[in-house]
Amino acid sequence: MKATEYIPREHFDLWYELFKQSKGRFLCKPFQGKDDVLVGYAFDDIDSCNKLNSDYRRLTTPIIETKRGWWKRIKALGV
């Protein structure tokens, strides 16, 4: 499986560490642009590629905190 992606420059080191652990190979040298890095890579099996993508998304997705409304708080207390 072959793929080409733009990785944000601030996340490239994280992506590269995950890529080294996933046993993929580069098709060309990563090209650094102004804000992102263009990478072309390949995997022998699709499971390794899926694991790389899911781990990368899991680590770079921002956490959004939500607050409970007053009705949900009362309901959680069991009143």
C-alpha positions as CSV (number, residue, x, y, z in Angstrom):
1,M,0.0,0.0,0.0
2,K,1.4,3.4,-1.0
3,A,0.3,6.8,0.4
4,T,1.3,10.5,0.2
5,E,0.3,12.9,3.0
6,Y,0.9,16.4,4.3
7,I,2.0,16.3,8.0
8,P,2.0,19.6,10.0
9,R,5.5,20.6,10.7
10,E,5.0,20.7,14.5
11,H,3.7,17.1,14.5
12,F,6.3,15.6,12.1
13,D,8.7,14.4,14.8
14,L,5.8,12.5,16.5
15,W,4.7,11.1,13.1
16,Y,8.2,10.0,12.2
17,E,8.7,8.1,15.5
18,L,5.4,6.3,15.0
19,F,6.5,5.6,11.4
20,K,9.8,4.0,12.4
21,Q,8.0,1.7,14.8
22,S,5.4,0.6,12.2
23,K,8.0,-0.9,9.8
24,G,7.1,1.3,6.8
25,R,9.4,2.6,4.2
26,F,9.7,6.0,2.5
27,L,9.2,6.2,-1.2
28,C,11.0,9.5,-1.4
29,K,12.8,11.9,0.9
30,P,10.3,14.0,3.0
31,F,9.9,17.5,1.5
32,Q,9.6,20.3,4.0
33,G,7.3,23.1,3.0
34,K,6.5,26.3,4.9
35,D,3.9,24.9,7.2
36,D,3.9,21.1,6.5
37,V,6.0,18.2,5.4
38,L,5.1,16.1,2.3
39,V,5.8,12.4,2.9
40,G,5.4,9.5,0.5
41,Y,5.5,6.1,2.1
42,A,4.6,2.4,1.6
43,F,3.7,-0.6,3.7
44,D,3.7,-4.3,2.9
45,D,0.5,-4.9,4.9
46,I,-2.5,-2.7,5.5
47,D,-2.7,-3.4,9.2
48,S,0.6,-1.6,9.9
49,C,-0.7,1.4,7.9
50,N,-4.0,1.5,9.8
51,K,-2.2,1.3,13.2
52,L,0.1,4.2,12.2
53,N,-2.8,6.4,11.2
54,S,-5.0,5.5,14.2
55,D,-2.1,6.1,16.7
56,Y,-1.2,9.4,15.0
57,R,-4.8,10.6,15.1
58,R,-5.2,9.5,18.7
59,L,-2.1,11.5,19.8
60,T,-2.8,14.7,17.9
61,T,-6.6,15.0,18.3
62,P,-7.3,17.8,20.8
63,I,-9.3,16.9,24.0
64,I,-12.5,18.9,24.4
65,E,-13.9,19.1,27.9
66,T,-17.6,19.4,28.3
67,K,-19.6,20.3,31.4
68,R,-22.8,18.6,32.5
69,G,-26.0,20.6,32.6
70,W,-27.9,21.0,35.8
71,W,-30.4,18.4,34.8
72,K,-27.7,15.7,34.1
73,R,-26.1,16.5,37.4
74,I,-29.4,15.9,39.3
75,K,-30.0,12.7,37.2
76,A,-26.5,11.4,38.0
77,L,-27.1,11.9,41.8
78,G,-30.2,9.7,41.6
79,V,-32.5,12.3,43.1
